[in-house]
Amino acid sequence: MLSVLEQLTERVEHHLAVIYEDIELQTQYPELCRQLLRTMRIDDGEVLIEPKRHHNNWDQRDVMLITYGDSIEASGEKPLQTLHHFLKDYCGDAINSVHILPFFPYSSDDGFSVIDYSTVNESLGNWDDIKSITSDYRVMSDVVINHCSSRSLWFQNFIKGEGPGSDFFYTASIEDDVSNVVRPRTSDLLRLTETKNGEKQVWCTFSHDQVDFDFRNPVVLDTFVSIIRQYLDMGIRIFRLDAVAFLWKKIGSSCINLEQTHEVVRLLRTLIEHAVSDAVIITETNIPNRQNLTYFGNANEAHGIYNFSLPPLLVNTLVTGSCKHLKSWLGSMPPSQNGTFFFNFIASHDGIGLRPAEGLLEDQELTTLVNTMQNFGGRISWRTSEEGKQKAYEINIALYDALQGTIKGTDKWGLDRFICAHSIMFGLEGIPGIYIHSLLGTGNDYERVKNTSHNRSINRHKWNYAELQEQLSAPYSQHSKVHCRMIKLLNIRKQQAAFHPSATQFTLQLGEQIFGFWRQSTDRRQSIFCIYNISDEPQVIRLSDLNLIGTDLWFDLISDQTISLEDLECQLTPYQAMWISNING
């Protein structure tokens, strides 16, 4: 019988054979495998523990805050220290995880053009500050794996033709057929770069300051394994593989979602799980829904995938007053297998991506959504479609402002609509991620857009901590109202076994103005009927439509009211949410 190390070695060599199938490296697989195991420090068979398959290292208490390291600033201390204080003082036990967006030295894209992966941006703090946060919270770090900054030492060595990084970057020829390449940007794909070895056309999926790696070079793969090992040593346990869908390039193909890309993710999962059994990979793949689901693999690829279709569908639902598309999508979604989860979010540091809504919303519906968001102060980012046309790629807007009205215009229901959106997300199968500016009810930052000339800056406000504390202590400020209601919902959520990320979910058919789904705990003891009025008019629901078991007592967990089955109907005010449970706890 093979030892755990021998089994691991076989698996890693198989991964490498798939990744480098088209490259003459067959004789190097054993040595490359040994190198990767050494880099991850899992080459000692005596201490090696095989991770459990189809095992959930998460439950209903898992909630993640998404934030930049400097979203909150205070005089006299580094922003990472301020963030830690905010987490302890204003999140408490309601949130147990935090995604700190790229905290490394960078040159553009608010951190996603990394200059040095091994150090913390000194304007934010240092590794001790990161380790301090990891002592109280599970921390997710970005692994910006597709590209790095053109100002990095690696790219400067590429230009000089010597030293580490000199062979790290993907180049092509202007004669190469790149007509099928799928990209989220309108800039030129290739960047002409003068190097010691002559002019090179460097591949740039996102911008000319973000130069793409060439993973055909095994040294690039080993370098990223080394980076991940360092982050594990610093206490980081969740890894967000940024823009990973674009990782492998092959001339003549779409250069997105290629089999080698999937195999790299599977390899990284194998290595990470054997290093730290409860470490987690989440893939960030802002692509159409069916393509996104493939990153689960057979429960052997990403542990979690971003539920990218949720933001545009949910916002569309609440501004149109119809849940038709949201209900259809949710009913068609496969349940996650044990050992995997959906990462749910409705706002982020980017915007509301529209590609994941393609095929789910009609073109005219997307146009109406875009126009409505523009009326609420939003900006639009564009891409070039496969047909060469300009298409809306992303809506840039603070979610609080995005939900201040409907397609009819702004109204008085903005706060309730905003809370309704989050109560839907908190109830869904998966782990919720809350953007810090949603937790705080922050609106559009037009001044920041003006200063940066970047649309995404509209939702990247920086708070002065003293001013924020003043707002959160004022009971009638929008920020205080939002924060209090969100924390209350989260504290209710974490106590419900039926809200386990992998608990059963079934979509209810309650018409277009009432959205609903049913959750059941894995031990089948608790049922929760999640019911939402997604319209600006009162709605009535017949309790018989929910099929509540008459022998049980039922409670609305949100209002803490008992549901009497003697009442045939229940009236919901505009945007009211109900979590009707047979267990009140």
C-alpha positions as CSV (number, residue, x, y, z in Angstrom):
1,M,0.0,0.0,0.0
2,L,1.4,3.4,-1.0
3,S,2.2,5.9,1.8
4,V,0.6,9.3,1.9
5,L,3.7,10.9,0.5
6,E,3.8,8.3,-2.4
7,Q,0.1,9.0,-3.1
8,L,0.7,12.7,-3.0
9,T,3.7,12.4,-5.4
10,E,1.6,10.4,-7.9
11,R,-1.1,13.1,-7.8
12,V,1.3,16.0,-8.2
13,E,3.0,14.2,-11.2
14,H,-0.4,13.6,-12.8
15,H,-1.3,17.3,-12.4
16,L,2.0,18.3,-14.0
17,A,1.5,15.8,-16.9
18,V,-1.8,17.5,-17.7
19,I,-0.5,21.1,-17.3
20,Y,2.6,20.5,-19.5
21,E,1.2,18.0,-21.9
22,D,2.1,20.1,-24.9
23,I,5.5,21.0,-23.7
24,E,8.7,18.8,-23.7
25,L,9.0,18.4,-19.9
26,Q,8.1,14.7,-19.4
27,T,11.5,13.8,-18.1
28,Q,11.4,16.6,-15.6
29,Y,8.1,15.7,-13.9
30,P,9.7,13.8,-11.0
31,E,12.2,16.5,-10.2
32,L,9.6,19.3,-10.6
33,C,7.3,17.4,-8.3
34,R,10.0,17.1,-5.7
35,Q,10.8,20.8,-6.0
36,L,7.1,21.8,-5.5
37,L,6.9,19.5,-2.4
38,R,10.1,21.0,-1.0
39,T,8.8,24.6,-1.7
40,M,5.5,23.9,0.1
41,R,7.5,22.0,2.8
42,I,5.4,18.9,2.6
43,D,8.1,16.4,1.5
44,D,8.4,14.8,5.0
45,G,6.4,11.6,4.9
46,E,6.5,11.3,8.7
47,V,4.4,14.4,9.4
48,L,2.3,14.4,6.2
49,I,-1.4,14.2,6.9
50,E,-3.9,13.4,4.1
51,P,-6.7,16.0,4.0
52,K,-10.3,14.8,4.4
53,R,-12.2,14.6,1.1
54,H,-15.7,16.2,0.8
55,H,-15.2,17.7,4.2
56,N,-16.7,21.1,5.2
57,N,-14.3,23.4,7.1
58,W,-17.0,26.0,7.5
59,D,-20.5,26.5,8.9
60,Q,-23.2,29.1,9.4
61,R,-20.9,31.2,11.6
62,D,-18.7,32.0,8.6
63,V,-19.1,35.5,7.3
64,M,-16.5,37.5,5.5
65,L,-15.9,41.3,5.5
66,I,-14.3,42.5,2.2
67,T,-12.2,45.6,2.7
68,Y,-9.1,47.4,1.6
69,G,-6.3,47.7,4.2
70,D,-6.9,51.4,4.3
71,S,-10.7,51.7,3.9
72,I,-10.6,53.3,7.4
73,E,-7.7,55.6,8.4
74,A,-6.8,57.1,11.7
75,S,-4.1,59.5,12.7
76,G,-1.1,58.1,14.6
77,E,-1.4,54.5,13.5
78,K,-1.1,52.3,10.4
79,P,-4.4,51.5,8.6
80,L,-4.1,47.7,9.2
81,Q,-4.0,48.5,12.9
82,T,-7.1,50.7,12.5
83,L,-8.8,48.0,10.6
84,H,-8.2,45.5,13.4
85,H,-9.7,47.9,15.9
86,F,-12.7,48.4,13.7
87,L,-13.2,44.7,13.4
88,K,-13.1,44.1,17.1
89,D,-15.2,47.2,18.1
90,Y,-17.9,47.2,15.4
91,C,-18.1,43.7,14.0
92,G,-17.6,41.6,17.1
93,D,-18.6,38.0,16.7
94,A,-21.0,38.7,13.8
95,I,-18.0,38.4,11.4
96,N,-15.2,35.9,11.7
97,S,-13.3,36.3,8.5
98,V,-11.9,39.3,6.6
99,H,-10.7,39.6,3.0
100,I,-8.0,42.3,3.0
101,L,-7.7,43.3,-0.7
102,P,-4.1,43.3,-2.0
103,F,-1.9,44.8,0.7
104,F,1.3,44.6,-1.2
105,P,3.4,47.4,-2.9
106,Y,1.6,48.2,-6.2
107,S,1.7,50.6,-9.2
108,S,-2.0,50.7,-10.3
109,D,-5.5,49.2,-10.1
110,D,-5.7,49.9,-6.4
111,G,-3.4,47.0,-5.5
112,F,-4.0,44.5,-8.3
113,S,-0.8,45.5,-10.1
114,V,1.6,44.0,-7.6
115,I,5.2,45.1,-7.5
116,D,6.4,42.8,-4.7
117,Y,4.4,39.8,-3.5
118,S,6.6,39.1,-0.5
119,T,6.2,42.4,1.5
120,V,3.4,44.4,2.9
121,N,2.8,47.9,1.6
122,E,4.6,50.0,4.3
123,S,1.9,52.7,4.0
124,L,-0.6,50.0,5.4
125,G,1.6,48.3,8.0
126,N,3.8,45.2,8.1
127,W,3.5,41.4,8.4
128,D,3.2,41.7,12.2
129,D,0.0,43.7,11.6
130,I,-1.3,41.0,9.3
131,K,-0.4,38.2,11.8
132,S,-2.2,40.2,14.5
133,I,-5.4,40.1,12.5
134,T,-5.0,36.4,11.7
135,S,-4.9,35.7,15.4
136,D,-8.5,36.9,15.7
137,Y,-10.0,36.3,12.3
138,R,-9.6,34.0,9.3
139,V,-7.9,36.2,6.7
140,M,-8.3,35.9,2.9
141,S,-5.4,37.2,0.8
142,D,-5.4,37.7,-2.9
143,V,-3.0,35.7,-5.0
144,V,-2.7,37.9,-8.1
145,I,-1.7,35.0,-10.2
146,N,-2.3,36.1,-13.8
147,H,-0.1,39.2,-13.9
148,C,2.1,41.6,-12.0
149,S,3.2,45.2,-12.2
150,S,5.4,46.4,-15.1
151,R,7.4,48.2,-12.4
152,S,8.2,44.9,-10.6
153,L,11.8,43.7,-10.3
154,W,10.8,40.6,-12.3
155,F,9.7,42.7,-15.3
156,Q,12.7,45.0,-15.1
157,N,14.8,41.8,-15.3
158,F,12.8,40.7,-18.3
159,I,13.7,44.0,-20.0
160,K,17.4,43.5,-19.0
161,G,17.3,39.9,-20.1
162,E,18.9,38.5,-16.9
163,G,18.0,37.7,-13.3
164,P,14.9,36.3,-11.6
165,G,11.8,37.1,-13.7
166,S,13.7,37.4,-17.0
167,D,11.7,34.5,-18.4
168,F,8.5,34.9,-16.5
169,F,6.3,36.8,-19.0
170,Y,4.2,35.7,-21.9
171,T,5.0,37.2,-25.3
172,A,3.4,36.8,-28.7
173,S,3.9,38.1,-32.2
174,I,1.7,40.7,-34.0
175,E,1.2,38.1,-36.7
176,D,-0.3,35.7,-34.1
177,D,-4.1,35.1,-34.4
178,V,-5.5,36.6,-31.3
179,S,-9.0,37.2,-32.7
180,N,-10.6,34.6,-30.4
181,V,-9.1,36.0,-27.2
182,V,-11.7,36.9,-24.6
183,R,-10.9,39.9,-22.5
184,P,-12.6,42.3,-20.1
185,R,-10.8,45.4,-21.4
186,T,-10.7,47.5,-24.5
187,S,-7.0,48.3,-24.4
188,D,-4.6,46.7,-26.9
189,L,-3.8,43.1,-25.9
190,L,-0.1,43.3,-26.7
191,R,2.4,45.9,-25.3
192,L,5.5,46.6,-27.4
193,T,8.4,46.5,-25.0
194,E,12.1,47.2,-25.8
195,T,14.3,44.7,-24.2
196,K,18.0,43.7,-24.3
197,N,17.0,40.9,-26.6
198,G,15.1,43.2,-29.0
199,E,11.4,44.3,-29.2
200,K,8.9,42.0,-27.5
201,Q,5.1,42.0,-27.7
202,V,4.1,41.4,-24.1
203,W,0.7,39.9,-23.3
204,C,-1.5,42.2,-21.2
205,T,-5.0,40.9,-20.5
206,F,-6.0,43.8,-18.3
207,S,-3.7,46.9,-18.8
208,H,-0.3,47.7,-20.0
209,D,0.9,48.1,-16.4
210,Q,-0.3,44.5,-15.7
211,V,1.9,42.1,-17.6
212,D,0.9,38.5,-17.8
213,F,2.9,35.6,-16.5
214,D,3.9,32.7,-18.7
215,F,3.0,29.5,-16.7
216,R,4.6,27.4,-19.5
217,N,7.8,28.1,-17.5
218,P,7.6,25.8,-14.4
219,V,9.7,28.3,-12.4
220,V,6.7,30.6,-12.5
221,L,4.6,27.9,-11.0
222,D,7.2,27.1,-8.3
223,T,7.5,30.8,-7.5
224,F,3.8,31.1,-6.8
225,V,3.8,28.0,-4.6
226,S,6.6,29.7,-2.7
227,I,4.4,32.8,-2.3
228,I,1.5,30.8,-1.0
229,R,3.8,29.0,1.5
230,Q,4.9,32.4,2.8
231,Y,1.3,33.5,3.3
232,L,0.5,30.3,5.1
233,D,3.4,31.0,7.4
234,M,1.9,34.4,8.1
235,G,-1.4,32.8,9.3
236,I,-3.4,33.3,6.1
237,R,-5.8,30.5,5.5
238,I,-8.0,31.6,2.5
239,F,-6.5,32.3,-0.9
240,R,-8.4,34.2,-3.6
241,L,-7.0,33.4,-7.0
242,D,-7.5,36.7,-8.8
243,A,-8.4,36.6,-12.5
244,V,-7.3,33.0,-12.6
245,A,-9.5,32.1,-15.6
246,F,-7.0,33.9,-17.9
247,L,-3.9,32.1,-16.6
248,W,-3.0,29.8,-19.4
249,K,-2.6,31.1,-23.0
250,K,-2.6,29.2,-26.2
251,I,-2.4,31.1,-29.5
252,G,-5.6,30.5,-31.6
253,S,-7.8,29.8,-28.6
254,S,-10.0,32.0,-26.4
255,C,-7.2,32.0,-23.7
256,I,-9.8,31.7,-21.0
257,N,-10.9,28.7,-18.9
258,L,-8.4,26.4,-20.7
259,E,-7.9,22.9,-19.3
260,Q,-4.3,23.8,-18.1
261,T,-5.8,26.6,-16.0
262,H,-8.2,24.2,-14.3
263,E,-5.3,21.8,-13.6
264,V,-3.2,24.5,-12.1
265,V,-6.0,25.2,-9.6
266,R,-6.3,21.5,-8.9
267,L,-2.6,21.3,-8.3
268,L,-2.5,24.3,-5.9
269,R,-5.4,22.8,-4.0
270,T,-3.6,19.5,-3.6
271,L,-0.4,21.2,-2.3
272,I,-2.2,23.7,0.0
273,E,-4.5,21.1,1.6
274,H,-1.5,18.8,2.3
275,A,0.3,21.7,3.9
276,V,-2.6,23.0,6.1
277,S,-5.7,20.8,6.0
278,D,-8.2,23.6,6.6
279,A,-6.8,26.1,4.1
280,V,-9.2,27.2,1.4
281,I,-9.0,28.3,-2.3
282,I,-11.6,30.6,-3.8
283,T,-11.5,31.3,-7.5
284,E,-12.4,34.8,-8.8
285,T,-13.7,34.2,-12.3
286,N,-16.0,37.0,-13.4
287,I,-17.5,35.0,-16.3
288,P,-20.9,33.6,-17.4
289,N,-22.5,31.4,-14.9
290,R,-22.0,28.0,-16.5
291,Q,-18.3,28.6,-17.0
292,N,-18.0,29.8,-13.5
293,L,-19.5,26.6,-12.1
294,T,-16.7,24.5,-13.8
295,Y,-14.2,25.8,-11.2
296,F,-15.7,23.4,-8.6
297,G,-14.3,20.6,-10.7
298,N,-15.4,17.3,-9.1
299,A,-15.0,18.8,-5.6
300,N,-11.3,18.7,-6.3
301,E,-10.7,22.2,-7.6
302,A,-11.8,25.4,-5.9
303,H,-13.3,25.0,-2.5
304,G,-15.4,28.1,-3.2
305,I,-16.4,30.1,-6.3
306,Y,-17.7,33.6,-6.4
307,N,-21.4,33.7,-7.1
308,F,-21.0,36.4,-9.8
309,S,-24.5,36.1,-11.2
310,L,-26.1,37.1,-7.8
311,P,-25.3,40.8,-7.8
312,P,-26.8,41.8,-11.2
313,L,-29.8,39.5,-10.8
314,L,-30.6,40.7,-7.2
315,V,-30.2,44.4,-8.1
316,N,-32.4,43.9,-11.2
317,T,-35.0,42.1,-9.0
318,L,-35.2,44.9,-6.5
319,V,-35.3,47.8,-9.0
320,T,-37.9,46.1,-11.3
321,G,-40.1,44.5,-8.6
322,S,-40.0,41.2,-10.3
323,C,-38.1,38.1,-9.1
324,K,-38.8,36.1,-12.2
325,H,-35.1,35.9,-13.4
326,L,-33.6,35.5,-9.9
327,K,-36.1,32.7,-9.1
328,S,-35.4,30.9,-12.4
329,W,-31.6,31.2,-11.9
330,L,-31.7,30.0,-8.3
331,G,-33.9,27.1,-9.2
332,S,-31.4,26.0,-11.8
333,M,-28.3,26.2,-9.7
334,P,-26.8,22.9,-8.6
335,P,-26.2,22.4,-4.9
336,S,-22.6,22.6,-3.9
337,Q,-21.0,19.2,-3.0
338,N,-19.6,18.7,0.5
339,G,-16.2,20.2,0.5
340,T,-17.2,23.1,-1.7
341,F,-19.3,26.3,-1.3
342,F,-20.7,29.3,-3.1
343,F,-19.1,32.6,-2.0
344,N,-22.1,35.0,-2.1
345,F,-21.7,38.8,-2.5
346,I,-23.7,41.6,-3.9
347,A,-21.1,44.4,-3.6
348,S,-17.4,44.6,-3.9
349,H,-14.4,46.8,-4.6
350,D,-15.1,46.5,-8.3
351,G,-18.6,46.9,-9.6
352,I,-21.7,45.0,-10.6
353,G,-20.4,42.7,-13.3
354,L,-22.7,42.2,-16.2
355,R,-21.1,39.3,-18.1
356,P,-22.4,36.8,-15.5
357,A,-25.9,38.0,-16.3
358,E,-25.5,37.3,-20.0
359,G,-28.0,34.6,-21.0
360,L,-30.0,35.3,-17.8
361,L,-31.2,38.8,-18.6
362,E,-32.3,39.9,-22.1
363,D,-30.3,42.6,-23.8
364,Q,-33.1,45.1,-23.3
365,E,-33.3,44.3,-19.6
366,L,-29.6,44.8,-19.2
367,T,-30.0,48.2,-21.0
368,T,-32.8,49.2,-18.6
369,L,-30.7,48.1,-15.6
370,V,-27.7,50.1,-16.9
371,N,-29.8,53.2,-17.5
372,T,-31.4,53.0,-14.1
373,M,-28.0,52.7,-12.4
374,Q,-26.8,55.8,-14.4
375,N,-29.8,57.7,-13.1
376,F,-28.7,56.8,-9.6
377,G,-25.2,58.3,-10.2
378,G,-23.5,55.1,-11.4
379,R,-20.7,54.9,-14.1
380,I,-20.3,52.2,-16.7
381,S,-17.2,50.3,-17.7
382,W,-17.1,48.9,-21.2
383,R,-15.5,46.0,-23.1
384,T,-15.2,45.0,-26.7
385,S,-17.4,42.0,-27.5
386,E,-16.5,39.0,-29.7
387,E,-18.3,40.8,-32.5
388,G,-16.1,44.0,-32.0
389,K,-19.0,45.9,-30.4
390,Q,-18.8,48.0,-27.2
391,K,-20.8,46.3,-24.5
392,A,-21.4,47.3,-20.9
393,Y,-19.0,45.1,-18.8
394,E,-19.6,46.5,-15.3
395,I,-21.7,49.0,-13.4
396,N,-19.7,51.1,-11.0
397,I,-21.9,52.3,-8.2
398,A,-22.1,52.1,-4.4
399,L,-24.8,49.5,-3.6
400,Y,-26.5,51.8,-1.2
401,D,-27.2,54.3,-4.0
402,A,-28.0,51.5,-6.5
403,L,-31.0,50.5,-4.4
404,Q,-32.3,54.0,-3.6
405,G,-35.1,53.5,-6.1
406,T,-36.6,51.5,-8.9
407,I,-36.8,51.8,-12.6
408,K,-39.5,54.5,-11.8
409,G,-36.9,56.6,-10.0
410,T,-35.8,57.2,-6.4
411,D,-38.3,56.7,-3.5
412,K,-38.6,56.4,0.3
413,W,-37.8,52.7,0.5
414,G,-34.1,52.9,-0.1
415,L,-32.9,51.7,3.3
416,D,-35.5,48.8,3.5
417,R,-34.6,47.8,-0.1
418,F,-30.9,47.7,0.8
419,I,-31.5,45.6,3.9
420,C,-33.8,43.3,2.0
421,A,-31.0,42.6,-0.5
422,H,-28.6,41.6,2.2
423,S,-31.2,39.5,4.1
424,I,-31.7,37.5,0.8
425,M,-27.9,37.0,0.5
426,F,-27.5,36.0,4.2
427,G,-30.2,33.3,3.8
428,L,-28.8,31.7,0.6
429,E,-26.8,28.5,0.4
430,G,-23.1,29.5,0.7
431,I,-20.9,31.9,2.7
432,P,-21.7,35.6,2.5
433,G,-19.1,38.2,1.9
434,I,-20.0,41.8,2.9
435,Y,-18.2,44.8,1.4
436,I,-17.2,47.2,4.1
437,H,-19.1,50.1,2.4
438,S,-22.3,48.0,2.4
439,L,-21.9,47.3,6.1
440,L,-21.5,51.0,6.7
441,G,-24.1,52.3,4.1
442,T,-21.5,54.3,2.3
443,G,-22.8,56.1,-0.8
444,N,-21.2,57.1,-4.1
445,D,-17.8,58.9,-3.8
446,Y,-17.9,61.3,-6.7
447,E,-14.9,63.3,-5.4
448,R,-12.7,60.2,-5.5
449,V,-13.7,59.4,-9.1
450,K,-12.8,63.0,-10.0
451,N,-9.4,62.7,-8.3
452,T,-8.5,59.3,-9.8
453,S,-10.4,59.4,-13.1
454,H,-11.3,55.7,-12.5
455,N,-14.9,54.6,-12.5
456,R,-14.4,52.0,-9.8
457,S,-13.3,54.6,-7.3
458,I,-16.9,55.5,-6.8
459,N,-17.2,52.6,-4.4
460,R,-13.8,52.9,-2.8
461,H,-14.4,55.6,-0.2
462,K,-11.8,56.1,2.6
463,W,-13.3,56.8,6.0
464,N,-11.6,58.8,8.7
465,Y,-12.1,56.6,11.7
466,A,-13.1,59.5,14.1
467,E,-15.8,60.6,11.6
468,L,-17.0,57.1,11.1
469,Q,-17.3,56.5,14.9
470,E,-19.3,59.7,15.2
471,Q,-21.7,58.5,12.4
472,L,-22.0,55.1,14.0
473,S,-22.8,56.5,17.4
474,A,-25.6,58.8,15.9
475,P,-28.7,56.6,16.0
476,Y,-30.4,58.4,13.2
477,S,-27.6,58.5,10.7
478,Q,-28.0,56.2,7.6
479,H,-24.6,54.6,8.5
480,S,-25.7,53.7,12.0
481,K,-29.1,52.4,10.8
482,V,-27.5,50.2,8.2
483,H,-24.8,48.9,10.5
484,C,-27.2,48.1,13.3
485,R,-29.6,46.2,11.1
486,M,-26.9,44.3,9.3
487,I,-25.2,43.2,12.5
488,K,-28.6,42.1,13.9
489,L,-29.2,39.9,10.9
490,L,-25.8,38.4,11.0
491,N,-26.1,37.6,14.7
492,I,-29.4,35.8,14.0
493,R,-27.9,34.0,11.0
494,K,-25.0,32.4,12.8
495,Q,-27.3,30.7,15.3
496,Q,-29.3,28.8,12.6
497,A,-28.2,25.3,11.6
498,A,-30.4,25.6,8.5
499,F,-28.1,28.4,7.3
500,H,-25.1,26.1,7.1
501,P,-23.4,26.9,3.7
502,S,-24.2,23.4,2.5
503,A,-27.7,23.0,4.0
504,T,-30.5,22.0,1.7
505,Q,-32.1,24.8,-0.4
506,F,-35.3,24.7,-2.4
507,T,-36.7,27.6,-4.4
508,L,-40.3,28.5,-3.7
509,Q,-42.9,29.6,-6.3
510,L,-44.7,32.5,-4.7
511,G,-45.3,34.8,-7.7
512,E,-43.2,37.6,-9.1
513,Q,-43.4,40.1,-6.2
514,I,-42.6,37.6,-3.4
515,F,-39.2,35.8,-3.5
516,G,-38.7,32.8,-1.4
517,F,-36.6,29.7,-0.7
518,W,-36.6,27.0,1.9
519,R,-33.5,25.9,3.9
520,Q,-33.2,22.7,6.0
521,S,-30.3,21.8,8.3
522,T,-28.2,18.8,7.5
523,D,-29.7,16.9,10.5
524,R,-33.2,17.9,9.2
525,R,-34.2,19.3,12.6
526,Q,-34.5,22.9,11.5
527,S,-36.4,24.4,8.6
528,I,-36.4,28.1,7.6
529,F,-38.7,29.6,5.0
530,C,-37.0,32.8,3.7
531,I,-39.7,35.1,2.4
532,Y,-39.1,38.5,0.8
533,N,-41.4,41.2,-0.6
534,I,-39.2,42.5,-3.4
535,S,-41.7,45.2,-4.5
536,D,-42.6,48.7,-3.4
537,E,-46.2,47.7,-2.6
538,P,-47.6,45.6,0.3
539,Q,-48.0,41.9,-0.5
540,V,-50.0,39.1,1.0
541,I,-48.8,35.6,1.3
542,R,-51.0,32.6,2.1
543,L,-49.4,30.5,4.8
544,S,-50.8,27.4,3.1
545,D,-48.5,28.1,0.2
546,L,-45.5,27.5,2.6
547,N,-46.8,24.1,3.7
548,L,-45.8,24.8,7.4
549,I,-46.1,21.6,9.5
550,G,-49.0,22.1,11.9
551,T,-47.5,20.2,14.7
552,D,-44.6,22.7,15.0
553,L,-44.5,26.2,16.4
554,W,-43.2,28.7,13.9
555,F,-41.3,31.9,14.5
556,D,-40.2,34.9,12.4
557,L,-36.5,35.1,13.5
558,I,-36.1,38.7,12.2
559,S,-39.2,40.3,14.0
560,D,-39.1,37.7,16.8
561,Q,-42.8,37.1,16.4
562,T,-44.7,33.8,16.6
563,I,-46.5,32.8,13.4
564,S,-50.0,31.7,14.1
565,L,-51.2,29.0,11.7
566,E,-54.7,30.1,12.5
567,D,-54.1,33.1,10.4
568,L,-54.6,32.2,6.8
569,E,-52.6,35.1,5.4
570,C,-49.6,37.2,6.3
571,Q,-49.1,40.7,5.0
572,L,-45.6,41.9,4.1
573,T,-44.7,45.6,3.9
574,P,-42.6,46.8,1.0
575,Y,-39.2,45.0,1.1
576,Q,-40.0,43.2,4.3
577,A,-38.0,40.0,5.0
578,M,-39.1,37.0,7.1
579,W,-37.1,34.0,8.2
580,I,-39.8,31.6,9.4
581,S,-38.3,28.9,11.5
582,N,-39.6,25.9,13.5
583,I,-36.8,26.6,16.0
584,N,-36.6,30.0,17.8
585,G,-32.9,30.4,18.7
